[in-house]
């Protein structure tokens, strides 16, 4: 019997998704081994979770193997949407089994926050949690940082599916069709290799700066992924070490740069790709400039007694929030409101496309700025032929229209989510910054969700609003919303 078109395509996508789920089950073996090595008591939770997840993936694979077929573009988007909504559900298993009293909503929020590299948490008492549970949270952020689907394309070319469709649906930014290598599998492997090498360098640097090896690995995972999870409730204030903060600043900024630029720089063994990329230059200038401005403001406001202290705390926390990492070395919510609001603004657009950061992305902000300048010029010279250029190359109107549409939808989602939280009685500051923190995958807001608090005080409905915002932000809105359009399901 011939199956309906939508059902047949869904079953073919589920066949590929089953392999991604099995990857998730295998990944649980790492914290399981750590738990056995440390004897922290979480072994049964990871034993059962790994078996459950792998079995679910294997049974799905067996049940859908006769529907294996080449994926089309729309299938890639459906696979990404399903992977990013179902994988957090499986990732909740160790948390639910190990932490009695934790509801599924809060466990899903924690897992979604980890996989989307957001960094918001509903857990407290992190210092007392089993080390393997904290490691699992950090490992999820590292896996989600570059994308589980890109990982699947990199290590499972035997899938027999359209890797380009998955890569296009998963990667960030308005210019997704640029190829670094002739084969998409080679591109994914190259990006993951750069990601892994930078993570290794970060881990070693953290250890040399004073962390023990386990802490260095966990924070290495959450620094390069720009996720911001820590195994301490106080985050980086626990260490109170300028050397550790300096390491974090360097690698947060590296994580905020397009990994394609890192890839080209490594291939050419030169820094020229960084110097020629307008987005990278704008990102670095903004990080340095905003840190200096906030440091000067804090010093003039008398928040810190000397320029060094003002610069130390401003640079770390501004760059942490701007890169959507979300670490905190002090309660910046207590600073004069100008400083934290500047930080909230920066996290919505500062990171580069193709980085592990969230938000609108710097390239879109630059294109919109250039478009605004072009419109001003058109008003003055209505008959002039004005081309918008980026990096010396003309930008097609199709890209400009796509960026305009993205900005419009981004603004609408932010307003709707904020209104939804306000309707539940949450105050304006907490509601607005909770949405910004979720939609831009930053993790820390102000008010009830400030840097020294967490999202534990939110109701289940409020948490689901934030989860939806996290997923929309991580998948850059259209990759998820397109699945809900009627045209997507038509032949």
C-alpha positions as CSV (number, residue, x, y, z in Angstrom):
1,X,0.0,0.0,0.0
2,X,1.3,3.4,-1.0
3,X,1.8,5.7,2.1
4,X,0.7,9.3,2.1
5,X,3.5,11.7,1.0
6,X,3.9,13.4,4.4
7,X,4.0,10.0,6.3
8,X,6.5,8.5,3.9
9,X,8.9,11.5,4.3
10,X,8.5,11.5,8.0
11,X,9.4,7.8,8.3
12,X,12.5,8.3,6.2
13,X,13.5,11.2,8.5
14,X,12.9,9.0,11.5
15,X,15.2,6.4,10.1
16,X,18.1,8.9,10.1
17,X,17.0,10.4,13.5
18,X,17.3,6.9,15.0
19,X,21.0,7.0,14.3
20,X,21.3,10.4,16.0
21,X,19.5,9.0,19.0
22,X,21.9,6.1,19.1
23,X,24.8,8.6,19.1
24,X,23.1,10.2,22.1
25,X,23.0,6.8,23.9
26,X,26.7,6.1,23.1
27,X,27.7,9.6,24.4
28,X,26.3,8.6,27.8
29,X,29.0,6.1,28.2
30,X,31.5,8.9,28.9
31,X,29.9,10.2,32.1
32,X,29.0,6.6,33.0
33,X,32.8,5.7,32.9
34,X,33.5,8.8,34.9
35,X,30.9,7.9,37.5
36,X,32.4,4.4,37.8
37,X,35.9,5.8,38.1
38,X,34.9,8.3,40.8
39,X,32.3,6.1,42.5
40,X,29.9,9.1,42.8
41,X,26.8,7.0,43.0
42,X,25.3,8.0,39.6
43,X,26.3,4.7,37.8
44,X,22.7,3.2,37.8
45,X,21.3,6.4,36.3
46,X,23.7,6.4,33.4
47,X,23.5,2.6,33.0
48,X,19.7,2.7,32.5
49,X,19.7,6.0,30.5
50,X,22.3,4.7,28.0
51,X,20.5,1.4,27.5
52,X,17.1,3.1,27.2
53,X,18.3,5.7,24.7
54,X,20.3,3.3,22.5
55,X,17.5,0.8,22.5
56,X,14.9,3.4,21.5
57,X,17.2,4.5,18.6
58,X,17.9,0.9,17.5
59,X,14.2,-0.1,17.6
60,X,13.3,3.0,15.6
61,X,16.0,2.1,13.1
62,X,14.7,-1.4,12.7
63,X,11.1,-0.3,12.3
64,X,11.9,2.3,9.6
65,X,14.8,0.7,7.7
66,X,12.7,-0.1,4.6
67,X,11.9,3.7,4.3
68,X,15.5,4.7,3.9
69,X,15.8,7.2,1.1
70,X,17.8,10.2,0.0
71,X,16.8,13.3,2.0
72,X,15.5,16.4,0.3
73,X,15.9,20.0,1.6
74,X,12.6,19.9,3.5
75,X,13.6,16.6,5.1
76,X,16.8,18.2,6.4
77,X,14.8,20.8,8.2
78,X,12.4,18.2,9.7
79,X,15.2,16.1,10.9
80,X,16.9,19.1,12.6
81,X,13.6,20.1,14.2
82,X,12.9,16.6,15.5
83,X,16.5,16.1,16.7
84,X,16.6,19.3,18.7
85,X,13.2,18.7,20.3
86,X,13.6,14.9,21.0
87,X,17.2,14.7,22.0
88,X,16.6,16.8,25.2
89,X,13.9,14.4,26.2
90,X,16.4,11.5,26.1
91,X,19.0,13.7,27.8
92,X,16.7,14.1,30.8
93,X,16.9,10.5,31.7
94,X,20.1,10.7,33.9
95,X,18.7,13.8,35.6
96,X,15.3,12.3,36.4
97,X,16.9,9.0,37.7
98,X,19.5,10.7,39.8
99,X,17.7,13.7,41.1
100,X,14.5,12.7,43.0
101,X,11.8,15.3,42.9
102,X,12.9,16.8,39.7
103,X,9.9,17.1,37.3
104,X,10.1,16.3,33.6
105,X,9.4,20.0,32.8
106,X,12.4,21.1,34.8
107,X,14.6,18.2,33.6
108,X,13.7,19.0,29.9
109,X,14.4,22.7,30.5
110,X,17.9,21.8,31.9
111,X,18.6,19.4,29.0
112,X,17.3,21.8,26.3
113,X,19.4,24.6,27.9
114,X,22.4,22.4,27.7
115,X,22.0,21.2,24.1
116,X,21.2,24.6,22.8
117,X,24.2,26.0,24.7
118,X,22.0,28.5,26.5
119,X,23.3,27.9,30.0
120,X,20.1,28.7,32.0
121,X,19.5,26.3,34.8
122,X,16.8,25.3,37.3
123,X,19.3,23.4,39.5
124,X,20.9,24.7,42.7
125,X,23.5,23.0,44.9
126,X,25.7,22.3,41.8
127,X,28.8,22.0,44.0
128,X,27.2,19.0,45.8
129,X,25.9,17.2,42.7
130,X,27.7,14.0,41.5
131,X,30.6,15.0,39.3
132,X,29.3,12.8,36.5
133,X,26.0,14.7,36.4
134,X,27.7,18.0,36.2
135,X,30.0,16.5,33.5
136,X,26.9,15.3,31.5
137,X,25.4,18.8,31.6
138,X,28.7,20.2,30.3
139,X,29.2,17.5,27.7
140,X,25.7,18.2,26.3
141,X,26.7,21.8,25.8
142,X,29.8,20.8,24.0
143,X,27.9,18.5,21.7
144,X,25.2,21.1,21.1
145,X,27.7,23.8,20.5
146,X,28.6,22.8,17.0
147,X,25.5,20.8,16.5
148,X,24.6,17.2,16.9
149,X,23.5,17.0,13.2
150,X,26.8,18.3,12.0
151,X,28.5,15.7,14.1
152,X,26.3,13.0,12.5
153,X,27.2,14.2,9.0
154,X,30.9,14.2,10.0
155,X,31.2,10.7,11.5
156,X,28.3,8.9,9.7
157,X,28.7,9.4,6.0
158,X,27.3,5.9,5.6
159,X,23.9,7.4,6.4
160,X,23.3,7.6,2.6
161,X,21.4,10.9,3.0
162,X,21.8,14.4,1.7
163,X,24.5,15.8,4.1
164,X,24.3,19.2,2.5
165,X,20.6,19.5,3.4
166,X,21.4,18.7,7.0
167,X,24.3,21.0,7.1
168,X,22.3,23.9,5.6
169,X,19.5,23.4,8.1
170,X,21.8,23.2,11.1
171,X,24.4,25.9,10.5
172,X,23.9,29.5,11.4
173,X,23.8,32.7,9.4
174,X,22.4,34.1,6.2
175,X,25.1,32.8,3.9
176,X,24.9,29.0,4.4
177,X,25.8,27.8,1.0
178,X,29.5,28.8,1.2
179,X,31.6,25.6,1.0
180,X,35.0,25.2,2.6
181,X,35.7,21.9,0.9
182,X,34.2,20.1,-2.1
183,X,32.5,17.5,0.1
184,X,30.1,18.5,3.0
185,X,31.4,15.6,5.1
186,X,34.9,16.9,4.9
187,X,33.7,20.4,5.8
188,X,31.9,19.0,8.9
189,X,34.9,17.0,9.9
190,X,37.1,20.0,9.5
191,X,34.9,22.2,11.6
192,X,34.7,19.6,14.4
193,X,38.4,19.1,14.3
194,X,39.0,22.8,14.8
195,X,36.3,22.8,17.6
196,X,38.0,19.8,19.3
197,X,41.5,21.3,19.1
198,X,40.4,24.6,20.5
199,X,38.6,22.8,23.3
200,X,41.8,20.8,24.1
201,X,43.8,24.0,24.1
202,X,41.3,25.7,26.4
203,X,41.3,22.7,28.8
204,X,45.1,22.8,29.1
205,X,45.1,26.6,29.6
206,X,42.5,26.3,32.4
207,X,44.6,23.7,34.1
208,X,47.7,25.8,33.9
209,X,45.7,28.7,35.3
210,X,44.7,26.8,38.4
211,X,41.8,24.5,37.7
212,X,42.0,20.8,38.4
213,X,41.7,18.5,35.3
214,X,38.1,17.6,35.7
215,X,37.0,21.3,36.2
216,X,39.2,22.3,33.3
217,X,37.5,19.7,31.0
218,X,34.0,20.7,32.0
219,X,34.7,24.4,31.7
220,X,36.6,23.8,28.4
221,X,33.4,22.2,27.1
222,X,31.2,25.1,28.1
223,X,33.6,27.8,27.1
224,X,34.1,26.8,23.4
225,X,30.4,26.0,23.1
226,X,29.6,29.4,24.6
227,X,27.2,27.6,26.8
228,X,28.2,28.8,30.3
229,X,27.4,25.9,32.5
230,X,29.6,25.4,35.6
231,X,29.9,22.9,38.3
232,X,29.7,25.7,40.9
233,X,26.6,27.8,41.8
234,X,28.8,30.9,42.0
235,X,30.1,30.3,38.4
236,X,33.5,32.0,37.9
237,X,33.2,33.9,41.2
238,X,34.0,30.6,42.8
239,X,37.6,30.8,41.5
240,X,38.1,34.5,41.9
241,X,41.2,34.2,39.8
242,X,42.3,36.8,37.1
243,X,44.4,34.1,35.3
244,X,41.4,31.8,34.9
245,X,39.2,34.7,33.8
246,X,41.8,35.7,31.2
247,X,41.8,32.2,29.7
248,X,38.0,32.3,29.6
249,X,38.0,35.7,27.8
250,X,40.4,34.5,25.1
251,X,38.5,31.3,24.3
252,X,35.1,32.9,24.6
253,X,36.2,35.3,21.9
254,X,37.6,32.5,19.8
255,X,34.3,30.7,20.2
256,X,32.4,33.8,19.0
257,X,34.3,33.9,15.7
258,X,33.0,32.0,12.6
259,X,34.7,28.6,12.7
260,X,35.0,28.7,9.0
261,X,37.5,31.6,9.5
262,X,39.4,29.4,12.0
263,X,39.3,26.6,9.4
264,X,40.8,28.8,6.7
265,X,43.4,30.3,9.0
266,X,44.6,26.8,10.0
267,X,44.7,25.6,6.3
268,X,46.7,28.6,5.2
269,X,48.7,28.8,8.5
270,X,48.2,32.6,8.4
271,X,46.1,35.2,10.2
272,X,45.0,36.8,6.9
273,X,41.5,35.3,7.0
274,X,40.8,37.1,10.4
275,X,42.1,40.4,9.0
276,X,40.1,40.2,5.8
277,X,36.8,39.2,7.3
278,X,34.6,42.3,8.1
279,X,32.5,40.3,10.6
280,X,35.4,39.2,12.7
281,X,36.9,42.7,12.8
282,X,33.6,44.2,13.8
283,X,33.2,41.5,16.5
284,X,36.6,42.0,18.0
285,X,36.3,45.8,17.9
286,X,32.9,45.6,19.6
287,X,34.2,43.3,22.4
288,X,37.2,45.5,23.2
289,X,35.2,48.8,22.8
290,X,32.2,47.7,24.9
291,X,34.5,46.4,27.6
292,X,36.3,49.7,27.8
293,X,33.1,51.7,27.8
294,X,31.5,49.6,30.6
295,X,34.7,49.6,32.6
296,X,35.0,53.4,32.3
297,X,31.4,53.8,33.3
298,X,31.7,51.5,36.4
299,X,34.8,53.4,37.5
300,X,33.2,56.8,37.1
301,X,30.1,55.5,39.0
302,X,32.3,54.5,41.9
303,X,31.4,50.8,41.6
304,X,35.0,49.8,41.8
305,X,37.8,51.7,43.6
306,X,40.4,51.5,40.8
307,X,40.6,51.2,37.1
308,X,42.1,47.7,37.1
309,X,39.2,46.2,39.1
310,X,36.7,48.0,36.9
311,X,38.3,46.7,33.7
312,X,38.8,43.1,35.1
313,X,35.1,42.7,36.0
314,X,33.8,44.6,33.1
315,X,35.8,42.7,30.5
316,X,35.0,39.3,31.8
317,X,31.3,39.8,32.3
318,X,30.7,41.9,29.2
319,X,32.4,39.5,26.9
320,X,30.7,36.5,28.7
321,X,27.2,37.9,28.1
322,X,28.0,39.4,24.7
323,X,29.3,36.1,23.4
324,X,26.1,34.4,24.8
325,X,28.2,32.3,27.2
326,X,26.7,33.5,30.4
327,X,29.4,33.0,33.0
328,X,29.5,35.5,35.8
329,X,32.3,36.5,38.1
330,X,30.2,39.0,40.1
331,X,26.5,39.9,40.4
332,X,26.4,42.4,37.5
333,X,22.7,42.9,38.1
334,X,23.7,45.2,41.0
335,X,25.7,47.4,38.7
336,X,24.0,50.7,37.6
337,X,21.3,49.6,35.1
338,X,23.1,51.1,32.1
339,X,25.8,48.5,32.2
340,X,23.7,45.3,32.4
341,X,21.3,46.6,29.8
342,X,24.2,47.3,27.4
343,X,25.3,43.7,28.0
344,X,21.7,42.4,27.2
345,X,21.7,44.4,24.0
346,X,25.1,43.0,22.9
347,X,24.1,39.4,23.4
348,X,21.4,39.8,20.8
349,X,23.7,40.4,17.9
350,X,27.4,40.4,18.8
351,X,28.7,36.9,17.8
352,X,29.6,35.9,14.3
353,X,27.6,33.6,12.0
354,X,29.1,30.2,12.0
355,X,30.2,30.5,15.6
356,X,28.8,28.6,18.6
357,X,27.1,31.8,19.8
358,X,23.5,32.7,19.6
359,X,21.5,35.8,18.7
360,X,20.9,37.6,15.4
361,X,24.6,37.4,14.5
362,X,27.0,40.3,13.6
363,X,26.8,39.7,9.8
364,X,23.0,40.4,9.8
365,X,23.5,43.5,12.0
366,X,26.2,44.8,9.5
367,X,24.0,44.1,6.5
368,X,21.1,46.0,8.1
369,X,23.4,48.9,9.0
370,X,24.6,49.1,5.4
371,X,21.1,48.8,4.1
372,X,20.0,51.7,6.3
373,X,22.9,53.8,5.0
374,X,21.9,52.9,1.5
375,X,18.4,54.1,2.1
376,X,19.6,57.4,3.4
377,X,21.8,57.8,0.3
378,X,18.8,56.8,-1.9
379,X,16.7,59.6,-0.3
380,X,19.4,62.2,-1.1
381,X,20.2,60.7,-4.6
382,X,16.9,59.1,-5.8
383,X,18.2,58.2,-9.3
384,X,21.6,56.8,-8.2
385,X,22.3,53.1,-8.7
386,X,23.4,52.0,-5.2
387,X,24.7,48.4,-4.6
388,X,25.1,47.1,-1.1
389,X,28.6,45.6,-0.6
390,X,29.9,43.3,2.2
391,X,33.6,42.5,2.3
392,X,34.0,44.2,-1.1
393,X,31.5,41.9,-2.7
394,X,27.9,42.9,-3.7
395,X,25.1,41.4,-1.6
396,X,22.2,40.0,-3.5
397,X,18.7,41.4,-2.8
398,X,17.6,37.9,-1.9
399,X,20.0,37.9,1.1
400,X,18.9,41.4,2.1
401,X,15.3,40.3,2.0
402,X,16.1,37.2,4.0
403,X,17.8,39.2,6.7
404,X,14.9,41.7,6.8
405,X,12.5,38.8,7.3
406,X,14.6,37.2,9.9
407,X,14.9,40.5,11.9
408,X,11.1,40.9,11.7
409,X,10.3,37.4,12.9
410,X,13.0,37.7,15.6
411,X,11.4,40.8,16.9
412,X,7.9,39.3,16.8
413,X,9.0,36.2,18.7
414,X,10.7,38.3,21.3
415,X,7.5,40.4,21.8
416,X,5.1,37.5,21.9
417,X,7.3,35.5,24.3
418,X,7.7,38.5,26.6
419,X,4.0,39.2,26.6
420,X,3.3,35.5,27.4
421,X,5.6,35.8,30.5
422,X,4.1,39.1,31.5
423,X,0.6,37.5,31.3
424,X,1.6,35.0,34.0
425,X,2.5,37.9,36.4
426,X,6.3,38.0,35.9
427,X,7.7,41.5,36.3
428,X,8.8,43.3,33.1
429,X,12.6,43.2,33.8
430,X,12.6,39.4,34.5
431,X,10.2,38.6,31.6
432,X,12.1,40.7,29.0
433,X,15.6,39.6,30.0
434,X,14.5,35.9,30.4
435,X,13.3,36.0,26.8
436,X,16.5,37.7,25.6
437,X,18.6,35.2,27.5
438,X,16.6,32.3,26.0
439,X,16.2,33.5,22.4
440,X,19.8,34.6,22.2
441,X,21.0,31.4,24.1
442,X,22.8,33.5,26.7
443,X,21.5,32.0,29.8
444,X,21.5,34.8,32.3
445,X,19.1,37.7,32.5
446,X,18.2,40.2,35.2
447,X,15.7,40.3,38.0
448,X,14.3,36.9,39.0
449,X,16.7,35.3,36.4
450,X,19.8,37.3,37.3
451,X,23.4,36.0,37.5
452,X,23.2,35.0,41.2
453,X,19.8,33.4,40.7
454,X,18.4,30.9,38.2
455,X,15.2,29.9,36.5
456,X,14.0,27.6,39.3
457,X,11.5,30.2,40.4
458,X,9.6,30.1,37.1
459,X,6.4,28.2,36.7
460,X,6.1,25.2,34.3
461,X,4.3,27.4,31.7
462,X,7.0,30.1,32.0
463,X,9.7,27.4,31.6
464,X,8.1,26.0,28.4
465,X,8.0,29.6,27.0
466,X,11.7,29.8,27.6
467,X,12.3,26.4,26.2
468,X,10.5,27.3,23.0
469,X,12.6,30.5,22.8
470,X,15.8,28.5,23.3
471,X,15.0,26.1,20.5
472,X,13.9,28.9,18.1
473,X,17.0,30.8,18.9
474,X,19.3,27.9,18.4
475,X,17.8,26.9,15.1
476,X,17.6,30.5,13.9
477,X,13.8,30.6,13.8
478,X,13.1,29.6,10.3
479,X,14.6,26.1,10.5
480,X,12.0,25.3,13.2
481,X,9.1,27.5,12.2
482,X,9.1,26.3,8.6
483,X,8.0,22.8,9.8
484,X,4.7,24.3,11.0
485,X,3.7,25.8,7.7
486,X,1.1,24.0,5.6
487,X,3.2,24.2,2.4
488,X,6.0,22.2,4.1
489,X,3.8,19.1,4.2
490,X,2.5,19.3,0.6
491,X,4.0,17.3,-2.2
